[in-house]
Amino acid sequence: MSERWYKEAVVYCLDVDIYQDSNGDGWGDLAGLTSRLDYLARLGVTCLWLNPIHPSPQRDSGYDISDYYGVDPRLGTLGDFVELALQARARGIRLLLDLVVNHTSDQHPWFQSARSDPQSPYRDWYVWSRDEPADRRQGIVFPGEQTETWTCDAVAKQWYFHRFYDFQPDLNWSNPAVRAEIKKVMAFWLQLGASGFRIDAAPFVLEQVSPDVDPGPLDFTILNDWRQDVQWHSADAVLLCEANVAREDVASYCAAVADGPNDRAHMMFAFDLNAKLWLALARSDAEPLVEYLGDMPRMPAMAQWATFLRNHDELDLSKLTQEQRHDVMAAFAPKPDMRIYNRGIRRRLAPMLAGERRRIELAYSLQFTMPGTPVLRYGEELGMGENLRLDGRESIRTPMQWEGGPSAGFSTAPPAKLVRPVLNRGTYAAGKVNVRTQSRDPESLLRWFQQLIDVLRECPEIGVGTPDVVDVPVPRSVLVHRFDAPEGAILLLHNLADSPVSLDLGSVDLGRDPHEVFADSEYSPVTGDRSKVALGAYGYRWLRLRRGS
């Protein structure tokens, strides 16, 4: 790949502990993941984003870290990580690690030292208050599961700040020693073979917290320093920010100066786009996407969006209005146990779309043709379902379904010993939805995803080009947009409705030799006039207008 590899990548997100177990102990591990790299390479993945792999009490799926320099022994060793990185790179696959440094576990030696002694060198690595802060119940991130953001520690006899759960005390990012240590952590993993980091809860890392000030000011020099350090250690390493912020604040995470060069994070998750995609799907109405694409936040030239439909967390609808959120919930989470935090949905995509193949294809064709780099959650290529019997976000964090059977090929351990239960009942049970079955079926969803990714990699203009909504008279259910770049030009057509439509593209310059590169299985061109196009229910078509030199 080129120096802008992240603009032409396909990112695949997974939890190591539920992907593949190599030793039969019921936990997925790094060696198991290494054994599945050929599968990922065949799928077309070029970058793996690994959710936390560090030692942890596992009270928050590994996001409560107790040692930044280690690998959780249940997942393997540092040597296993190096082997994974080497084998992945040999297959053209890079690794991104979760950088979870807003907070540590309360079991981290730093916090244990800090709470035990006021003179501890780590005391100021956390945020303390002698008196009860007046804002201790403000800034709640997990409504219903969290009641405060300041907790009085019985040992320290002071209040400590925790933006998330009380077992996750926040690091004090006003302290230069904390900043220096985390830069060492980043350099350590880059040296071992990582190609960059997904920065968890980026706005909270930048926030300068003090009692009775909520929210605190943001210090973007942290991102400045990280960018410089990361690129010094590895010129092609990237920073991907998780920052669900207002549109006017997006550019600040990528550039120090408005309209300036990309000298902070290389990539940003497209949270606004994600919400608009789901609103459009819920209403069978392309207008939310037309509006978004017509007024996207501006990004520096070398910065890039990371698009997604589902990830490891809930589907966050907080950016939508109450009416819009109601429509999405009614369509995709009609029951209370499908919802979480009064703002989100804890389901996977396939069951949200009632398992309808055409709707699933349409949704992912839309995502993969939006401006940015697509991010795919493990198991989505199969159409895996959720387990709503599990608590909270765990519903979408079930073991990968490699084959039928009690442990789904994930492990040789009996089901009772698995880190989480395999989905073994209903439409999306492992016996019905798995890699082995779909690999043998040329018409399977897995095979379709392989084709989708293969075609996308032949269309680099989607990742690097300039997007534009094409102004043609079409029904509200239809999105017509294009990308133009030196690499070429491509026209994309999508029908979000459950009924067929006819389009007249007579006003569009289709060039001298337009040809189809991807389309739904039921698409049939209208003969005689190439400007006349018919799209079936949930139909889509990718049309190359020209190829670059």
N, C-alpha and C positions, 0 to 999 in steps of 0.2 A: 504493500500500500504506500501511498504518498505521505508526505509530511503532514498532511491533513487527514490522516487515516481515520480519525474519529468522525469525520464528515461522511465517510463512505462505509461505515461499519454497520454491522447488525449485532446489537448487544442482547445477551441472554442472561437473565437474572435468576439466581438460584440460591437456596440454602443448602450448604454442604451436608448438614446432618440429616436431610431427608431426600437426598438425591440418589446415592448408591453406597451401600454398606459392603466393605471388602472382607471383613473378618468375622461376620456373623454375630456381632454383639448388639445388633439392633439399631446402631447409630450409623448414619452415612458418614463417610470420611473422605479425606483428600485422595487416598489411594483408589477408592471407589470412583470418585469423580474422574481421576486420570484414566481409569479403564473405560470410561464412556466418552472420551474425547473424539474417537472416530465417529460416533453417532452425531456429536455436535458439529463436527466438520462436515459430515454429509448433509446435515440440515442447512448448513451455510452460515453458521455463527462465526463471527470474527472477533468477538470480545465477550468474555465472561465477567459479569459483575457478581462477586461473591458477597452474600450477606455475612455478618461478623463471624470470624473463625477463631477468635481469641479466647483464652480462658475466661470463664464466666460462671457465676452461680445459676445462670439460665432462668432468672425470674422475669426476663423480658426478651426471650428468644435470642439471647446473646448480645443484646444492645446494652447490657450492664456488664461492662468489661472490667476484669480484675488484673489484667497484664497485657499491655500493648505490644510487648516484644515476643509473645509466645503464641503457640497454637493450642487450642483446647485439646488436651490429651485424648478426648473421645474422638476427635477428628483426625489426629495424627501428630506429626512432628514438623519441625522446621525443614527437615530433610525432605519430607513428603511434599511440602509446599514448593520447595525448589524443583523437585522432580516434576510436579504438576506444571510449573511455569515453563520448564524446558520442553516438556512434551507438547504443551499447548502451543508454544512459539513455533515448534517444528511443524505444526499443522496450520500456521497462520492465525492463531488465536491468541489474543492478549488478555490480561487479567486486570480488572479493576477491583480494589478492595474497599469495603465500607470503612470510612474514617469517622468513628463515633467518638468525638472528643468534646462535645458540649458538656458531657458528664462522665463520671466513672461509676462503677459499682461501689456501694458502701463497704464492700469487702476488699476493695483495692488497698494495697499496703499504704499508698499515699494518704487515703482518707483515714485509715485506722491510726496512722501516726498523727495526722492532723487533729483528730478528735481527742486523742489521749494526752496531748501535751501542748499547752499554749506556746511553748518555746520550740515546738517541732519545726524543722525547716519546711515542712509541708503544710503548716497551718494556713498560710496565705495562698495556698494553691486552690483553696475553696473559698466560698463567699459566706461570711458569717455576720451575725448581728447580735449584740449583747441584749438588746430589748426586742420584744415581740414586734415585728414589722406590721404597720397598719394595713399594708397591702398583701398580707400573707394568703388571702383567698382570691387574689386576682391573677389573671394570666393563666387560667387552667387550660391545659391542652387536651386532657382526657376527661370530659364531663361524665359523671356517673361512676368513674373509677378513681378519681383524684379529687381531693377536697381542698388542697392548699398547695402553695409553692414554697412555703417556709415551714420547717419542722424543727422543734427544739430537741437537740441531742442530749440524752441523759448523761453521757460521759463528758462531753465538752461543756455542758451547761450553757450553751449558746444556740441560737437559731442558725440553721444552714439553709441555703437556697437550693431548690431543685425544680427546674422548669417542668420536669416530667414526674415520675414516681418518686416517693420519698427514699427509696433505696438507690436512687441515682443522683447523688449530689453533684451540682454543677461545678466545673472547674472555673477558676477565677482568671478570665482572659485579660484582665488588667495587669496581671503579674508577668513580667518579662521571663521569669524562670519557667512558667507554664508554656509560654510560646516557644522558648528554646527547646524544651523537652519534646514537644510534639513535632517540631521540625526534625529532631533526631529520629523519632518514630517513623516519620514519612521516608526519610533517607534510608533507614534500615530495610523497609519493605521494598523500596525501589531497587536497592542493591540485591535483594533476593529474587527479583524478577517481576514485580508488579509493574504495570504500565500506567498506573495512576490511581486516583481515589474518587469515590463518590462521597461527597461531604454531607454527612447526616446533619439535618437540622441547622443548616448554615446560618440563618439569621440569628439564632440563639447563640451560636459560637461567637459571632461578631458583637453581640450585645454586651455592653459594659454595665453589669448589674450592681446595684447598691440598694439598701433598704429604703422602702417608701418611694422608689422611683421605678414605675412600670408603665410602659417599657423603657429600658435604658437606651442611651445613644449607641449607634453602631460604629465600630471601628474597622473600616475597610482596609486599613494597613495590614491587617492579618492576612487577607487574601493577596495583597501585593507581595508580602514576604513569601507566602507559600508558592506563588507562581514563580518568583525568582529562584527559590531554592529547588523546587521540583524540576525546573528546566535546566538548572545547573547540573543536577545529578543525572537527569535523563532527558535529553532534548525533545523526545517525542512523547513524554508522559503527559497525562491530562488530568484536569480537575473538573469534576461534574458536580454541580451544586444542587442540593435539594433545598429549594427556596420558594415556597408558595407565597409570593409577595405581590403587592400591587403592581400593575403594569408599568407605572411610572418609575418604579424602583428596580426593575429587572436589569436595565443596562448597567447599573452601578456594580452589579456582581461580576460583570465581564470587562468593564473598562473603568479606569480611574478618572478619565475625562470624558464628558459627553461628546459623542461622535469621534472619540479617540480610538487608538488601537486596542486590540484585545490583549490586555496585560494583567487580567485577573483570571477568573475561571474560564476554561475553554468552552464549557457546556452548561446548560441550564435545563432542568426538566420543564416541559411545557404544560404546567398545571392548568392555565386558562384554556388552552386548546383541548386538554383532556375533558374538562367540564363541558365545553361546547360540543365536542364530539358526542358525548353521551346525551346531551340535550337534543341534538339533531337526530340521533337514533331513536330517542324516546318519542319524538314528535313526528318522525318521518318527514322532516323538514330541513332542507339544506341551509336555510337562512342564517342560523347561528354560525355556521362555518363560513358562509359568504361574508358576514360581518367581521368575523375574526380575521380572515385572510386579507380583507380589505384594509384592516387597521391594526396590523400586528405591531407589537413593540419592536423598535429598531434594535438590532444587535450589531456589534462591530463585525467587520468583514470576516475575520477568522473564527469568530464565536459560532456556536451551533446549538440548536434546540435538541433535546432528547424527548422524543414523543413516546407515548405509552397509552394503552387502554386499561390494563390492569397491572398492578405491581404487588409487592409483598405486604402492603398496608391496605386499609380500607379505601374504597373509591370515595375520595373527598369531594363533596359537592358544595363546600362552603362559599365558593366564588359565585354561585348562582343565586338569583333572587329566590324568595320564598315560593313564589308561584312556579318558577322553573324547577326548583328542587322537588316540589310536590309532583310535578309531571314525571321527573326521572324516577323518583321513588315509586310512584304508582305503576310505572311500566316495568321496573326491574327489581324492586324490593317491596312487594305489596304486603309482606308479613313483618311484624315487629322484630322477629328474631333474625331477619335479614339485614337489619340496620344497626348502626353503632355510632356512639358519640353525638347523636342528634344531628349529624351532618353527613354520614357516610353509609356505604353499602359494603357488607363483608361477604361478597360472593365472587365467584369466578365468572368469566364472560360467557362460556357456553350455556350454562343454565339460565343466566340472565336473558339470553336470547332464545330460551326454550329449546335449545339444542338444534335449532333450524340451521342447516348447513349453509343455505344461501345468505342468511343474515350474518352468520359468523364470517363468511368469506367477505361480504360487503364491508363489515366493520374493520377487518384487518387490511383490506385493500385501501380503505380510507386512511387508516393510520399510516400505512407504509407509503402513502403518497402525500402526506403532509410535510411541510418544511421541517427538516431535521433528520436526526438519526433514530431509527426505530429501536425501541427496547421491548423485548418479549419476555414475559414471565414463564418459567419452566412449566411444562405441562399444557400450556395453551395451544401448542402445536398439535396436541392430541384432542383437545376439547375436554380436558379434565373438569370435574365438578368440585363443589365445596362440601365440607362436612359441618353443617350448622349445629351439630351436637357438641362441637368443640367450642371453647370459650373465645370470645373476642375475635381478634385477627387470626387466631390459630385455625379458623375454619377454612382458610385458603392456603394453609401451610401443611398439607398432607404429603406423605411419601410419593415420589415419582412412580408412575405406573408402567413398569417395563413389560409385564406380562400378567396373565391371570394367576390365580392362586392366592392363598391366604396372605402372603407377604408381598405380592405383586412383583416379584423379581427384584425388589429393593434390597432385601436381606434374606439370608437363610435362617435367621432367627424366627422363632414362632411369633405369631401376632402379639401375644401378651408382653413380649420383650422389646417391641419396637418403640422408638423414641416418640412416635405418634401413630395413631391407628391408620391403617390403609382404608381408603374408601371402598367398602366391599358390599354395599347395598344400593339398589336403585339403578337408574338409567346410566349413571356415570361410574359405576363400580369398575374396579380394575379388570374384572373378567370380561367387560364389554369395551372398555376404553384403555388401550395399552399400546406400547410401541411394537411388540411382536406382531400383533394382529394387523396393525395399520401399515407396517413395513411391507407386508406381503400383499396388500391391497392397493393396486395402482390408482384407485379412485378415492382413497382415504384422505382425511383432513391432513394427516402428516405429509403425505405425498404432495398435497396442494401447497402446504407451507414451503416445502423444498422448492417447488416451482416458483412460488412467489418471491422467495429470497433470491433464487438464481436470476430471475428477471430483474429484480431491483438492482442487483450488482452489475447488471448490464445497462442500467439507466442511471449513471452517476449524476445526471443533471437534477434528479430529484433531491439528492443530498446537498448539492453545491449551487444549484441554480436559483434564479429569481422567480418566486411564485407570483402568479397573477390570476385573479378570477376573470374568466372570459365572459364578457357582456353579450349574452345571446338570450333570446326569448325562450325560456324553458319553464316547466312546472316548478313549483316551490320545492318539490321533492328531489330535484336534480341539481347536482353540483358539477359545474364545468370549470376546470382550472388547468393551468399549464405551468411548466417550468422552462426557462430559457437560460442557457449557459454555453460557454465555448464548447462544452462536451456534446451539446445538441439541444433539441427542443422536444418536449413531449406534452401531449394533451391527455387529460384524465377526465373520464365521465363516470358519474356514480348516480344511481337512482335509489333513494332511501325509502321508496314506497313499495307496498306489496302488490302493486299493479303495474303493468307495462306502460311505457311512454314512448312517444316518437319525437325525435329532435330534428330540427333543421339547422345545420351548421353552415348555411350558405354564406353568412357574414364573416366566417372565420377563415383566415388564410391557412389552408391545410398543406401548403407547399406542393411540390411537384410529385412526390412519391410517398404519401403517408402510408404507414402500414401498422397493423396491429401487432403488439408485442405481448399482450396479456388481456384476457377477457373471461367472463364467467362462462360456465359450460353450456349454458342455454343461449348464449348470444348468437344471433344470425344476422349478418349484414344485409342491408337493403340493397338490392342490385340496381344498377343503372345510374345511380347518382350517389357519389361518395359523400355528399354533404347531408344526405338523409340517413339518420341513424335511429334504430329501434333498440331500446333497452328493456329487458324483461324486469319482472319484480325483483327488487334488490340486485339489479344488474350493474355491471361495471365494465369499463373498457379502457385500456391504455393504448394510446395511438402515438407512435413516434412520427414527428413531423420532419425532423432532419437529424442527421448525425454529424457530430463535430469532426473537425479535421484531425 
